[in-house]
Structure formats: C-alpha cells, structure tokens
Amino acid sequence: MAAIASINAQQHGAFAATPATLTASDTITFDSRKKQLAVFRNGTGGALTAKIDGDGGTTVNAPGLGAVSVSGGYDIALAAGETKAVVLSTISEYCRGVVTITGASGASLTVFDL
C-alpha cells in the first residue's frame, strides 16, 4: 500500500507531474480546503475499475432521495487506454477518513491541488 502525494498545481509555467502507478491498494489524502483533481490513466491492456473509498463514509441525506449509502465507495470505470478525471470535492462524501484506491492495479494516478 503506497501513500500517493498530491502535486501543487499553483505554480508558474510548466512543472513536474509524475503519475504514481497504482497497486492493489493505495491511499490519498483528501483536503476539503483545496480543489483537488484526480487523474486516472489505464495504460494496461484490459478494463479496470478504480474504487475511491474513504473509511469514514457511511450514509448521506440526499434531497428527494433520503439516506443514500456511500460506504461502498465511488467507482471509476476505465477501458484499456482510457484516461478519466474527477474533482474530489464533487465526491467528498466518498472521501471521508482514510481514502483508499483499489481495483486499478497497473493504472496510474496523479492528484493535483488546483
């Protein structure tokens, strides 16, 4: 399990943005005070599903729906060769507590602090 550090993107000009290669289970630090962009790239030959799961997420009250479970995590399906991004604040309920990324071993992840 590797802890993947975020990259400060509030810099002038070009800067290094080396992605981390995901293993079976990795962690990221969600900072609700920052706008963070997570960019997943599946460079493998097969489809993968990255699961973002904070250990503090249980249920949230959604207007018009009532209690909705977020305990199962948030899935991002990645076809072979596909890249997808998510602004973590838009899925903040899934990012409570220790945030673990599973299911995408071999894919890469870069987390930017915008």
MODELLER restraints for C-alpha pairs under 7 A, 6 or more apart:
rsr = mdl.restraints
at = mdl.atoms
rsr.add(forms.Gaussian(group=physical.xy_distance, feature=features.Distance(at['CA:1:A'], at['CA:23:A']), mean=6.89, stdev=0.5))
rsr.add(forms.Gaussian(group=physical.xy_distance, feature=features.Distance(at['CA:1:A'], at['CA:25:A']), mean=5.13, stdev=0.5))
rsr.add(forms.Gaussian(group=physical.xy_distance, feature=features.Distance(at['CA:1:A'], at['CA:26:A']), mean=4.73, stdev=0.5))
rsr.add(forms.Gaussian(group=physical.xy_distance, feature=features.Distance(at['CA:2:A'], at['CA:26:A']), mean=4.80, stdev=0.5))
rsr.add(forms.Gaussian(group=physical.xy_distance, feature=features.Distance(at['CA:2:A'], at['CA:27:A']), mean=6.24, stdev=0.5))
rsr.add(forms.Gaussian(group=physical.xy_distance, feature=features.Distance(at['CA:3:A'], at['CA:26:A']), mean=5.88, stdev=0.5))
rsr.add(forms.Gaussian(group=physical.xy_distance, feature=features.Distance(at['CA:3:A'], at['CA:27:A']), mean=4.75, stdev=0.5))
rsr.add(forms.Gaussian(group=physical.xy_distance, feature=features.Distance(at['CA:3:A'], at['CA:28:A']), mean=5.88, stdev=0.5))
rsr.add(forms.Gaussian(group=physical.xy_distance, feature=features.Distance(at['CA:4:A'], at['CA:20:A']), mean=6.84, stdev=0.5))
rsr.add(forms.Gaussian(group=physical.xy_distance, feature=features.Distance(at['CA:4:A'], at['CA:27:A']), mean=6.01, stdev=0.5))
rsr.add(forms.Gaussian(group=physical.xy_distance, feature=features.Distance(at['CA:4:A'], at['CA:28:A']), mean=5.23, stdev=0.5))
rsr.add(forms.Gaussian(group=physical.xy_distance, feature=features.Distance(at['CA:5:A'], at['CA:28:A']), mean=6.60, stdev=0.5))
rsr.add(forms.Gaussian(group=physical.xy_distance, feature=features.Distance(at['CA:6:A'], at['CA:111:A']), mean=4.72, stdev=0.5))
rsr.add(forms.Gaussian(group=physical.xy_distance, feature=features.Distance(at['CA:6:A'], at['CA:112:A']), mean=5.46, stdev=0.5))
rsr.add(forms.Gaussian(group=physical.xy_distance, feature=features.Distance(at['CA:6:A'], at['CA:113:A']), mean=6.34, stdev=0.5))
rsr.add(forms.Gaussian(group=physical.xy_distance, feature=features.Distance(at['CA:7:A'], at['CA:17:A']), mean=6.92, stdev=0.5))
rsr.add(forms.Gaussian(group=physical.xy_distance, feature=features.Distance(at['CA:7:A'], at['CA:111:A']), mean=6.14, stdev=0.5))
rsr.add(forms.Gaussian(group=physical.xy_distance, feature=features.Distance(at['CA:7:A'], at['CA:112:A']), mean=4.79, stdev=0.5))
rsr.add(forms.Gaussian(group=physical.xy_distance, feature=features.Distance(at['CA:7:A'], at['CA:113:A']), mean=5.82, stdev=0.5))
rsr.add(forms.Gaussian(group=physical.xy_distance, feature=features.Distance(at['CA:8:A'], at['CA:112:A']), mean=6.06, stdev=0.5))
rsr.add(forms.Gaussian(group=physical.xy_distance, feature=features.Distance(at['CA:8:A'], at['CA:113:A']), mean=4.93, stdev=0.5))
rsr.add(forms.Gaussian(group=physical.xy_distance, feature=features.Distance(at['CA:8:A'], at['CA:114:A']), mean=6.82, stdev=0.5))
rsr.add(forms.Gaussian(group=physical.xy_distance, feature=features.Distance(at['CA:9:A'], at['CA:112:A']), mean=5.88, stdev=0.5))
rsr.add(forms.Gaussian(group=physical.xy_distance, feature=features.Distance(at['CA:9:A'], at['CA:113:A']), mean=5.53, stdev=0.5))
rsr.add(forms.Gaussian(group=physical.xy_distance, feature=features.Distance(at['CA:9:A'], at['CA:114:A']), mean=5.19, stdev=0.5))
rsr.add(forms.Gaussian(group=physical.xy_distance, feature=features.Distance(at['CA:10:A'], at['CA:114:A']), mean=5.99, stdev=0.5))
rsr.add(forms.Gaussian(group=physical.xy_distance, feature=features.Distance(at['CA:19:A'], at['CA:108:A']), mean=5.76, stdev=0.5))
rsr.add(forms.Gaussian(group=physical.xy_distance, feature=features.Distance(at['CA:19:A'], at['CA:109:A']), mean=5.33, stdev=0.5))
rsr.add(forms.Gaussian(group=physical.xy_distance, feature=features.Distance(at['CA:19:A'], at['CA:110:A']), mean=4.69, stdev=0.5))
rsr.add(forms.Gaussian(group=physical.xy_distance, feature=features.Distance(at['CA:20:A'], at['CA:108:A']), mean=5.35, stdev=0.5))
rsr.add(forms.Gaussian(group=physical.xy_distance, feature=features.Distance(at['CA:20:A'], at['CA:109:A']), mean=5.28, stdev=0.5))
rsr.add(forms.Gaussian(group=physical.xy_distance, feature=features.Distance(at['CA:20:A'], at['CA:110:A']), mean=6.30, stdev=0.5))
rsr.add(forms.Gaussian(group=physical.xy_distance, feature=features.Distance(at['CA:21:A'], at['CA:106:A']), mean=5.90, stdev=0.5))
rsr.add(forms.Gaussian(group=physical.xy_distance, feature=features.Distance(at['CA:21:A'], at['CA:107:A']), mean=5.82, stdev=0.5))
rsr.add(forms.Gaussian(group=physical.xy_distance, feature=features.Distance(at['CA:21:A'], at['CA:108:A']), mean=4.38, stdev=0.5))
rsr.add(forms.Gaussian(group=physical.xy_distance, feature=features.Distance(at['CA:21:A'], at['CA:109:A']), mean=6.47, stdev=0.5))
rsr.add(forms.Gaussian(group=physical.xy_distance, feature=features.Distance(at['CA:22:A'], at['CA:104:A']), mean=6.44, stdev=0.5))
rsr.add(forms.Gaussian(group=physical.xy_distance, feature=features.Distance(at['CA:22:A'], at['CA:105:A']), mean=4.97, stdev=0.5))
rsr.add(forms.Gaussian(group=physical.xy_distance, feature=features.Distance(at['CA:22:A'], at['CA:106:A']), mean=5.42, stdev=0.5))
rsr.add(forms.Gaussian(group=physical.xy_distance, feature=features.Distance(at['CA:22:A'], at['CA:107:A']), mean=5.54, stdev=0.5))
rsr.add(forms.Gaussian(group=physical.xy_distance, feature=features.Distance(at['CA:22:A'], at['CA:108:A']), mean=5.60, stdev=0.5))
rsr.add(forms.Gaussian(group=physical.xy_distance, feature=features.Distance(at['CA:22:A'], at['CA:109:A']), mean=6.79, stdev=0.5))
rsr.add(forms.Gaussian(group=physical.xy_distance, feature=features.Distance(at['CA:23:A'], at['CA:105:A']), mean=4.40, stdev=0.5))
rsr.add(forms.Gaussian(group=physical.xy_distance, feature=features.Distance(at['CA:23:A'], at['CA:106:A']), mean=6.32, stdev=0.5))
rsr.add(forms.Gaussian(group=physical.xy_distance, feature=features.Distance(at['CA:24:A'], at['CA:102:A']), mean=5.61, stdev=0.5))
rsr.add(forms.Gaussian(group=physical.xy_distance, feature=features.Distance(at['CA:24:A'], at['CA:103:A']), mean=6.33, stdev=0.5))
rsr.add(forms.Gaussian(group=physical.xy_distance, feature=features.Distance(at['CA:24:A'], at['CA:104:A']), mean=6.91, stdev=0.5))
rsr.add(forms.Gaussian(group=physical.xy_distance, feature=features.Distance(at['CA:24:A'], at['CA:105:A']), mean=5.08, stdev=0.5))
rsr.add(forms.Gaussian(group=physical.xy_distance, feature=features.Distance(at['CA:25:A'], at['CA:100:A']), mean=6.55, stdev=0.5))
rsr.add(forms.Gaussian(group=physical.xy_distance, feature=features.Distance(at['CA:25:A'], at['CA:101:A']), mean=5.71, stdev=0.5))
rsr.add(forms.Gaussian(group=physical.xy_distance, feature=features.Distance(at['CA:25:A'], at['CA:102:A']), mean=4.78, stdev=0.5))
rsr.add(forms.Gaussian(group=physical.xy_distance, feature=features.Distance(at['CA:26:A'], at['CA:100:A']), mean=5.53, stdev=0.5))
rsr.add(forms.Gaussian(group=physical.xy_distance, feature=features.Distance(at['CA:26:A'], at['CA:101:A']), mean=5.14, stdev=0.5))
rsr.add(forms.Gaussian(group=physical.xy_distance, feature=features.Distance(at['CA:26:A'], at['CA:102:A']), mean=6.67, stdev=0.5))
rsr.add(forms.Gaussian(group=physical.xy_distance, feature=features.Distance(at['CA:27:A'], at['CA:99:A']), mean=5.51, stdev=0.5))
rsr.add(forms.Gaussian(group=physical.xy_distance, feature=features.Distance(at['CA:27:A'], at['CA:100:A']), mean=4.36, stdev=0.5))
rsr.add(forms.Gaussian(group=physical.xy_distance, feature=features.Distance(at['CA:27:A'], at['CA:101:A']), mean=5.86, stdev=0.5))
rsr.add(forms.Gaussian(group=physical.xy_distance, feature=features.Distance(at['CA:28:A'], at['CA:99:A']), mean=5.62, stdev=0.5))
rsr.add(forms.Gaussian(group=physical.xy_distance, feature=features.Distance(at['CA:28:A'], at['CA:100:A']), mean=6.53, stdev=0.5))
rsr.add(forms.Gaussian(group=physical.xy_distance, feature=features.Distance(at['CA:29:A'], at['CA:99:A']), mean=6.53, stdev=0.5))
rsr.add(forms.Gaussian(group=physical.xy_distance, feature=features.Distance(at['CA:30:A'], at['CA:95:A']), mean=6.36, stdev=0.5))
rsr.add(forms.Gaussian(group=physical.xy_distance, feature=features.Distance(at['CA:32:A'], at['CA:89:A']), mean=6.64, stdev=0.5))
rsr.add(forms.Gaussian(group=physical.xy_distance, feature=features.Distance(at['CA:34:A'], at['CA:113:A']), mean=6.39, stdev=0.5))
rsr.add(forms.Gaussian(group=physical.xy_distance, feature=features.Distance(at['CA:35:A'], at['CA:89:A']), mean=6.60, stdev=0.5))
rsr.add(forms.Gaussian(group=physical.xy_distance, feature=features.Distance(at['CA:35:A'], at['CA:113:A']), mean=5.92, stdev=0.5))
rsr.add(forms.Gaussian(group=physical.xy_distance, feature=features.Distance(at['CA:35:A'], at['CA:114:A']), mean=5.38, stdev=0.5))
rsr.add(forms.Gaussian(group=physical.xy_distance, feature=features.Distance(at['CA:36:A'], at['CA:87:A']), mean=5.70, stdev=0.5))
rsr.add(forms.Gaussian(group=physical.xy_distance, feature=features.Distance(at['CA:36:A'], at['CA:88:A']), mean=5.61, stdev=0.5))
rsr.add(forms.Gaussian(group=physical.xy_distance, feature=features.Distance(at['CA:36:A'], at['CA:111:A']), mean=6.62, stdev=0.5))
rsr.add(forms.Gaussian(group=physical.xy_distance, feature=features.Distance(at['CA:36:A'], at['CA:112:A']), mean=5.43, stdev=0.5))
rsr.add(forms.Gaussian(group=physical.xy_distance, feature=features.Distance(at['CA:36:A'], at['CA:113:A']), mean=4.60, stdev=0.5))
rsr.add(forms.Gaussian(group=physical.xy_distance, feature=features.Distance(at['CA:36:A'], at['CA:114:A']), mean=5.83, stdev=0.5))
rsr.add(forms.Gaussian(group=physical.xy_distance, feature=features.Distance(at['CA:37:A'], at['CA:85:A']), mean=6.71, stdev=0.5))
rsr.add(forms.Gaussian(group=physical.xy_distance, feature=features.Distance(at['CA:37:A'], at['CA:86:A']), mean=5.74, stdev=0.5))
rsr.add(forms.Gaussian(group=physical.xy_distance, feature=features.Distance(at['CA:37:A'], at['CA:87:A']), mean=4.47, stdev=0.5))
rsr.add(forms.Gaussian(group=physical.xy_distance, feature=features.Distance(at['CA:37:A'], at['CA:88:A']), mean=6.10, stdev=0.5))
rsr.add(forms.Gaussian(group=physical.xy_distance, feature=features.Distance(at['CA:37:A'], at['CA:111:A']), mean=5.55, stdev=0.5))
rsr.add(forms.Gaussian(group=physical.xy_distance, feature=features.Distance(at['CA:37:A'], at['CA:112:A']), mean=5.05, stdev=0.5))
rsr.add(forms.Gaussian(group=physical.xy_distance, feature=features.Distance(at['CA:37:A'], at['CA:113:A']), mean=6.62, stdev=0.5))
rsr.add(forms.Gaussian(group=physical.xy_distance, feature=features.Distance(at['CA:38:A'], at['CA:85:A']), mean=5.45, stdev=0.5))
rsr.add(forms.Gaussian(group=physical.xy_distance, feature=features.Distance(at['CA:38:A'], at['CA:86:A']), mean=5.37, stdev=0.5))
rsr.add(forms.Gaussian(group=physical.xy_distance, feature=features.Distance(at['CA:38:A'], at['CA:87:A']), mean=6.32, stdev=0.5))
rsr.add(forms.Gaussian(group=physical.xy_distance, feature=features.Distance(at['CA:38:A'], at['CA:88:A']), mean=6.83, stdev=0.5))
rsr.add(forms.Gaussian(group=physical.xy_distance, feature=features.Distance(at['CA:38:A'], at['CA:109:A']), mean=6.80, stdev=0.5))
rsr.add(forms.Gaussian(group=physical.xy_distance, feature=features.Distance(at['CA:38:A'], at['CA:110:A']), mean=5.79, stdev=0.5))
rsr.add(forms.Gaussian(group=physical.xy_distance, feature=features.Distance(at['CA:38:A'], at['CA:111:A']), mean=4.34, stdev=0.5))
rsr.add(forms.Gaussian(group=physical.xy_distance, feature=features.Distance(at['CA:38:A'], at['CA:112:A']), mean=6.40, stdev=0.5))
rsr.add(forms.Gaussian(group=physical.xy_distance, feature=features.Distance(at['CA:39:A'], at['CA:84:A']), mean=5.87, stdev=0.5))
rsr.add(forms.Gaussian(group=physical.xy_distance, feature=features.Distance(at['CA:39:A'], at['CA:85:A']), mean=4.25, stdev=0.5))
rsr.add(forms.Gaussian(group=physical.xy_distance, feature=features.Distance(at['CA:39:A'], at['CA:86:A']), mean=6.68, stdev=0.5))
rsr.add(forms.Gaussian(group=physical.xy_distance, feature=features.Distance(at['CA:39:A'], at['CA:109:A']), mean=5.54, stdev=0.5))
rsr.add(forms.Gaussian(group=physical.xy_distance, feature=features.Distance(at['CA:39:A'], at['CA:110:A']), mean=5.20, stdev=0.5))
rsr.add(forms.Gaussian(group=physical.xy_distance, feature=features.Distance(at['CA:39:A'], at['CA:111:A']), mean=6.27, stdev=0.5))
rsr.add(forms.Gaussian(group=physical.xy_distance, feature=features.Distance(at['CA:40:A'], at['CA:83:A']), mean=5.55, stdev=0.5))
rsr.add(forms.Gaussian(group=physical.xy_distance, feature=features.Distance(at['CA:40:A'], at['CA:84:A']), mean=5.33, stdev=0.5))
rsr.add(forms.Gaussian(group=physical.xy_distance, feature=features.Distance(at['CA:40:A'], at['CA:85:A']), mean=6.02, stdev=0.5))
rsr.add(forms.Gaussian(group=physical.xy_distance, feature=features.Distance(at['CA:40:A'], at['CA:107:A']), mean=6.95, stdev=0.5))
rsr.add(forms.Gaussian(group=physical.xy_distance, feature=features.Distance(at['CA:40:A'], at['CA:108:A']), mean=5.67, stdev=0.5))
rsr.add(forms.Gaussian(group=physical.xy_distance, feature=features.Distance(at['CA:40:A'], at['CA:109:A']), mean=4.63, stdev=0.5))
rsr.add(forms.Gaussian(group=physical.xy_distance, feature=features.Distance(at['CA:40:A'], at['CA:110:A']), mean=6.75, stdev=0.5))
rsr.add(forms.Gaussian(group=physical.xy_distance, feature=features.Distance(at['CA:41:A'], at['CA:82:A']), mean=5.91, stdev=0.5))
rsr.add(forms.Gaussian(group=physical.xy_distance, feature=features.Distance(at['CA:41:A'], at['CA:83:A']), mean=4.21, stdev=0.5))
rsr.add(forms.Gaussian(group=physical.xy_distance, feature=features.Distance(at['CA:41:A'], at['CA:84:A']), mean=6.55, stdev=0.5))
rsr.add(forms.Gaussian(group=physical.xy_distance, feature=features.Distance(at['CA:41:A'], at['CA:107:A']), mean=5.65, stdev=0.5))
rsr.add(forms.Gaussian(group=physical.xy_distance, feature=features.Distance(at['CA:41:A'], at['CA:108:A']), mean=5.15, stdev=0.5))
rsr.add(forms.Gaussian(group=physical.xy_distance, feature=features.Distance(at['CA:41:A'], at['CA:109:A']), mean=6.51, stdev=0.5))
rsr.add(forms.Gaussian(group=physical.xy_distance, feature=features.Distance(at['CA:42:A'], at['CA:78:A']), mean=6.19, stdev=0.5))
rsr.add(forms.Gaussian(group=physical.xy_distance, feature=features.Distance(at['CA:42:A'], at['CA:79:A']), mean=6.96, stdev=0.5))
rsr.add(forms.Gaussian(group=physical.xy_distance, feature=features.Distance(at['CA:42:A'], at['CA:80:A']), mean=5.75, stdev=0.5))
rsr.add(forms.Gaussian(group=physical.xy_distance, feature=features.Distance(at['CA:42:A'], at['CA:81:A']), mean=5.13, stdev=0.5))
rsr.add(forms.Gaussian(group=physical.xy_distance, feature=features.Distance(at['CA:42:A'], at['CA:82:A']), mean=5.44, stdev=0.5))
rsr.add(forms.Gaussian(group=physical.xy_distance, feature=features.Distance(at['CA:42:A'], at['CA:83:A']), mean=6.24, stdev=0.5))
rsr.add(forms.Gaussian(group=physical.xy_distance, feature=features.Distance(at['CA:42:A'], at['CA:107:A']), mean=4.50, stdev=0.5))
rsr.add(forms.Gaussian(group=physical.xy_distance, feature=features.Distance(at['CA:42:A'], at['CA:108:A']), mean=6.48, stdev=0.5))
rsr.add(forms.Gaussian(group=physical.xy_distance, feature=features.Distance(at['CA:43:A'], at['CA:80:A']), mean=6.42, stdev=0.5))
rsr.add(forms.Gaussian(group=physical.xy_distance, feature=features.Distance(at['CA:43:A'], at['CA:81:A']), mean=4.98, stdev=0.5))
rsr.add(forms.Gaussian(group=physical.xy_distance, feature=features.Distance(at['CA:43:A'], at['CA:107:A']), mean=5.89, stdev=0.5))
rsr.add(forms.Gaussian(group=physical.xy_distance, feature=features.Distance(at['CA:44:A'], at['CA:80:A']), mean=5.85, stdev=0.5))
rsr.add(forms.Gaussian(group=physical.xy_distance, feature=features.Distance(at['CA:44:A'], at['CA:81:A']), mean=6.67, stdev=0.5))
rsr.add(forms.Gaussian(group=physical.xy_distance, feature=features.Distance(at['CA:44:A'], at['CA:106:A']), mean=6.49, stdev=0.5))
rsr.add(forms.Gaussian(group=physical.xy_distance, feature=features.Distance(at['CA:44:A'], at['CA:107:A']), mean=6.62, stdev=0.5))
rsr.add(forms.Gaussian(group=physical.xy_distance, feature=features.Distance(at['CA:45:A'], at['CA:80:A']), mean=5.26, stdev=0.5))
rsr.add(forms.Gaussian(group=physical.xy_distance, feature=features.Distance(at['CA:46:A'], at['CA:79:A']), mean=6.68, stdev=0.5))
rsr.add(forms.Gaussian(group=physical.xy_distance, feature=features.Distance(at['CA:46:A'], at['CA:80:A']), mean=4.84, stdev=0.5))
rsr.add(forms.Gaussian(group=physical.xy_distance, feature=features.Distance(at['CA:47:A'], at['CA:78:A']), mean=5.69, stdev=0.5))
rsr.add(forms.Gaussian(group=physical.xy_distance, feature=features.Distance(at['CA:47:A'], at['CA:79:A']), mean=4.36, stdev=0.5))
rsr.add(forms.Gaussian(group=physical.xy_distance, feature=features.Distance(at['CA:47:A'], at['CA:80:A']), mean=5.06, stdev=0.5))
rsr.add(forms.Gaussian(group=physical.xy_distance, feature=features.Distance(at['CA:48:A'], at['CA:77:A']), mean=6.11, stdev=0.5))
rsr.add(forms.Gaussian(group=physical.xy_distance, feature=features.Distance(at['CA:48:A'], at['CA:78:A']), mean=5.19, stdev=0.5))
rsr.add(forms.Gaussian(group=physical.xy_distance, feature=features.Distance(at['CA:48:A'], at['CA:79:A']), mean=6.45, stdev=0.5))
rsr.add(forms.Gaussian(group=physical.xy_distance, feature=features.Distance(at['CA:48:A'], at['CA:103:A']), mean=6.65, stdev=0.5))
rsr.add(forms.Gaussian(group=physical.xy_distance, feature=features.Distance(at['CA:48:A'], at['CA:104:A']), mean=5.36, stdev=0.5))
rsr.add(forms.Gaussian(group=physical.xy_distance, feature=features.Distance(at['CA:49:A'], at['CA:75:A']), mean=6.21, stdev=0.5))
rsr.add(forms.Gaussian(group=physical.xy_distance, feature=features.Distance(at['CA:49:A'], at['CA:76:A']), mean=5.45, stdev=0.5))
rsr.add(forms.Gaussian(group=physical.xy_distance, feature=features.Distance(at['CA:49:A'], at['CA:77:A']), mean=4.36, stdev=0.5))
rsr.add(forms.Gaussian(group=physical.xy_distance, feature=features.Distance(at['CA:49:A'], at['CA:78:A']), mean=5.79, stdev=0.5))
rsr.add(forms.Gaussian(group=physical.xy_distance, feature=features.Distance(at['CA:49:A'], at['CA:103:A']), mean=5.52, stdev=0.5))
rsr.add(forms.Gaussian(group=physical.xy_distance, feature=features.Distance(at['CA:49:A'], at['CA:104:A']), mean=5.73, stdev=0.5))
rsr.add(forms.Gaussian(group=physical.xy_distance, feature=features.Distance(at['CA:50:A'], at['CA:75:A']), mean=5.66, stdev=0.5))
rsr.add(forms.Gaussian(group=physical.xy_distance, feature=features.Distance(at['CA:50:A'], at['CA:76:A']), mean=5.11, stdev=0.5))
rsr.add(forms.Gaussian(group=physical.xy_distance, feature=features.Distance(at['CA:50:A'], at['CA:77:A']), mean=6.47, stdev=0.5))
rsr.add(forms.Gaussian(group=physical.xy_distance, feature=features.Distance(at['CA:50:A'], at['CA:101:A']), mean=6.45, stdev=0.5))
rsr.add(forms.Gaussian(group=physical.xy_distance, feature=features.Distance(at['CA:50:A'], at['CA:102:A']), mean=5.76, stdev=0.5))
rsr.add(forms.Gaussian(group=physical.xy_distance, feature=features.Distance(at['CA:50:A'], at['CA:103:A']), mean=4.93, stdev=0.5))
rsr.add(forms.Gaussian(group=physical.xy_distance, feature=features.Distance(at['CA:50:A'], at['CA:104:A']), mean=4.82, stdev=0.5))
rsr.add(forms.Gaussian(group=physical.xy_distance, feature=features.Distance(at['CA:51:A'], at['CA:73:A']), mean=6.00, stdev=0.5))
rsr.add(forms.Gaussian(group=physical.xy_distance, feature=features.Distance(at['CA:51:A'], at['CA:74:A']), mean=5.44, stdev=0.5))
rsr.add(forms.Gaussian(group=physical.xy_distance, feature=features.Distance(at['CA:51:A'], at['CA:75:A']), mean=4.50, stdev=0.5))
rsr.add(forms.Gaussian(group=physical.xy_distance, feature=features.Distance(at['CA:51:A'], at['CA:76:A']), mean=6.37, stdev=0.5))
rsr.add(forms.Gaussian(group=physical.xy_distance, feature=features.Distance(at['CA:51:A'], at['CA:101:A']), mean=5.45, stdev=0.5))
rsr.add(forms.Gaussian(group=physical.xy_distance, feature=features.Distance(at['CA:51:A'], at['CA:102:A']), mean=5.25, stdev=0.5))
rsr.add(forms.Gaussian(group=physical.xy_distance, feature=features.Distance(at['CA:51:A'], at['CA:103:A']), mean=6.05, stdev=0.5))
rsr.add(forms.Gaussian(group=physical.xy_distance, feature=features.Distance(at['CA:52:A'], at['CA:73:A']), mean=5.37, stdev=0.5))
rsr.add(forms.Gaussian(group=physical.xy_distance, feature=features.Distance(at['CA:52:A'], at['CA:74:A']), mean=5.05, stdev=0.5))
rsr.add(forms.Gaussian(group=physical.xy_distance, feature=features.Distance(at['CA:52:A'], at['CA:75:A']), mean=6.44, stdev=0.5))
rsr.add(forms.Gaussian(group=physical.xy_distance, feature=features.Distance(at['CA:52:A'], at['CA:94:A']), mean=6.89, stdev=0.5))
rsr.add(forms.Gaussian(group=physical.xy_distance, feature=features.Distance(at['CA:52:A'], at['CA:99:A']), mean=6.69, stdev=0.5))
rsr.add(forms.Gaussian(group=physical.xy_distance, feature=features.Distance(at['CA:52:A'], at['CA:100:A']), mean=5.93, stdev=0.5))
rsr.add(forms.Gaussian(group=physical.xy_distance, feature=features.Distance(at['CA:52:A'], at['CA:101:A']), mean=4.91, stdev=0.5))
rsr.add(forms.Gaussian(group=physical.xy_distance, feature=features.Distance(at['CA:53:A'], at['CA:72:A']), mean=6.93, stdev=0.5))
rsr.add(forms.Gaussian(group=physical.xy_distance, feature=features.Distance(at['CA:53:A'], at['CA:73:A']), mean=4.16, stdev=0.5))
rsr.add(forms.Gaussian(group=physical.xy_distance, feature=features.Distance(at['CA:53:A'], at['CA:74:A']), mean=6.36, stdev=0.5))
rsr.add(forms.Gaussian(group=physical.xy_distance, feature=features.Distance(at['CA:53:A'], at['CA:94:A']), mean=5.72, stdev=0.5))
rsr.add(forms.Gaussian(group=physical.xy_distance, feature=features.Distance(at['CA:53:A'], at['CA:95:A']), mean=6.30, stdev=0.5))
rsr.add(forms.Gaussian(group=physical.xy_distance, feature=features.Distance(at['CA:53:A'], at['CA:99:A']), mean=5.43, stdev=0.5))
rsr.add(forms.Gaussian(group=physical.xy_distance, feature=features.Distance(at['CA:53:A'], at['CA:100:A']), mean=5.31, stdev=0.5))
rsr.add(forms.Gaussian(group=physical.xy_distance, feature=features.Distance(at['CA:53:A'], at['CA:101:A']), mean=6.54, stdev=0.5))
rsr.add(forms.Gaussian(group=physical.xy_distance, feature=features.Distance(at['CA:54:A'], at['CA:94:A']), mean=5.48, stdev=0.5))
rsr.add(forms.Gaussian(group=physical.xy_distance, feature=features.Distance(at['CA:54:A'], at['CA:95:A']), mean=4.52, stdev=0.5))
rsr.add(forms.Gaussian(group=physical.xy_distance, feature=features.Distance(at['CA:54:A'], at['CA:96:A']), mean=4.83, stdev=0.5))
rsr.add(forms.Gaussian(group=physical.xy_distance, feature=features.Distance(at['CA:54:A'], at['CA:97:A']), mean=5.26, stdev=0.5))
rsr.add(forms.Gaussian(group=physical.xy_distance, feature=features.Distance(at['CA:54:A'], at['CA:98:A']), mean=5.21, stdev=0.5))
rsr.add(forms.Gaussian(group=physical.xy_distance, feature=features.Distance(at['CA:54:A'], at['CA:99:A']), mean=3.99, stdev=0.5))
rsr.add(forms.Gaussian(group=physical.xy_distance, feature=features.Distance(at['CA:54:A'], at['CA:100:A']), mean=6.15, stdev=0.5))
rsr.add(forms.Gaussian(group=physical.xy_distance, feature=features.Distance(at['CA:55:A'], at['CA:96:A']), mean=6.49, stdev=0.5))
rsr.add(forms.Gaussian(group=physical.xy_distance, feature=features.Distance(at['CA:55:A'], at['CA:97:A']), mean=5.30, stdev=0.5))
rsr.add(forms.Gaussian(group=physical.xy_distance, feature=features.Distance(at['CA:55:A'], at['CA:98:A']), mean=5.49, stdev=0.5))
rsr.add(forms.Gaussian(group=physical.xy_distance, feature=features.Distance(at['CA:55:A'], at['CA:99:A']), mean=6.48, stdev=0.5))
rsr.add(forms.Gaussian(group=physical.xy_distance, feature=features.Distance(at['CA:56:A'], at['CA:96:A']), mean=4.74, stdev=0.5))
rsr.add(forms.Gaussian(group=physical.xy_distance, feature=features.Distance(at['CA:56:A'], at['CA:97:A']), mean=4.55, stdev=0.5))
rsr.add(forms.Gaussian(group=physical.xy_distance, feature=features.Distance(at['CA:57:A'], at['CA:70:A']), mean=5.75, stdev=0.5))
rsr.add(forms.Gaussian(group=physical.xy_distance, feature=features.Distance(at['CA:57:A'], at['CA:71:A']), mean=5.27, stdev=0.5))
rsr.add(forms.Gaussian(group=physical.xy_distance, feature=features.Distance(at['CA:57:A'], at['CA:93:A']), mean=6.05, stdev=0.5))
rsr.add(forms.Gaussian(group=physical.xy_distance, feature=features.Distance(at['CA:57:A'], at['CA:94:A']), mean=5.59, stdev=0.5))
rsr.add(forms.Gaussian(group=physical.xy_distance, feature=features.Distance(at['CA:57:A'], at['CA:95:A']), mean=6.96, stdev=0.5))
rsr.add(forms.Gaussian(group=physical.xy_distance, feature=features.Distance(at['CA:57:A'], at['CA:96:A']), mean=5.39, stdev=0.5))
rsr.add(forms.Gaussian(group=physical.xy_distance, feature=features.Distance(at['CA:58:A'], at['CA:69:A']), mean=5.77, stdev=0.5))
rsr.add(forms.Gaussian(group=physical.xy_distance, feature=features.Distance(at['CA:58:A'], at['CA:70:A']), mean=5.37, stdev=0.5))
rsr.add(forms.Gaussian(group=physical.xy_distance, feature=features.Distance(at['CA:58:A'], at['CA:71:A']), mean=4.61, stdev=0.5))
rsr.add(forms.Gaussian(group=physical.xy_distance, feature=features.Distance(at['CA:59:A'], at['CA:67:A']), mean=6.03, stdev=0.5))
rsr.add(forms.Gaussian(group=physical.xy_distance, feature=features.Distance(at['CA:59:A'], at['CA:68:A']), mean=5.25, stdev=0.5))
rsr.add(forms.Gaussian(group=physical.xy_distance, feature=features.Distance(at['CA:59:A'], at['CA:69:A']), mean=4.20, stdev=0.5))
rsr.add(forms.Gaussian(group=physical.xy_distance, feature=features.Distance(at['CA:59:A'], at['CA:70:A']), mean=5.49, stdev=0.5))
rsr.add(forms.Gaussian(group=physical.xy_distance, feature=features.Distance(at['CA:59:A'], at['CA:71:A']), mean=6.85, stdev=0.5))
rsr.add(forms.Gaussian(group=physical.xy_distance, feature=features.Distance(at['CA:60:A'], at['CA:67:A']), mean=5.47, stdev=0.5))
rsr.add(forms.Gaussian(group=physical.xy_distance, feature=features.Distance(at['CA:60:A'], at['CA:68:A']), mean=5.33, stdev=0.5))
rsr.add(forms.Gaussian(group=physical.xy_distance, feature=features.Distance(at['CA:60:A'], at['CA:69:A']), mean=6.50, stdev=0.5))
rsr.add(forms.Gaussian(group=physical.xy_distance, feature=features.Distance(at['CA:61:A'], at['CA:67:A']), mean=4.47, stdev=0.5))
rsr.add(forms.Gaussian(group=physical.xy_distance, feature=features.Distance(at['CA:61:A'], at['CA:68:A']), mean=6.13, stdev=0.5))
rsr.add(forms.Gaussian(group=physical.xy_distance, feature=features.Distance(at['CA:62:A'], at['CA:68:A']), mean=6.58, stdev=0.5))
rsr.add(forms.Gaussian(group=physical.xy_distance, feature=features.Distance(at['CA:70:A'], at['CA:93:A']), mean=6.89, stdev=0.5))
rsr.add(forms.Gaussian(group=physical.xy_distance, feature=features.Distance(at['CA:70:A'], at['CA:94:A']), mean=5.86, stdev=0.5))
rsr.add(forms.Gaussian(group=physical.xy_distance, feature=features.Distance(at['CA:73:A'], at['CA:94:A']), mean=5.83, stdev=0.5))
rsr.add(forms.Gaussian(group=physical.xy_distance, feature=features.Distance(at['CA:74:A'], at['CA:94:A']), mean=6.41, stdev=0.5))
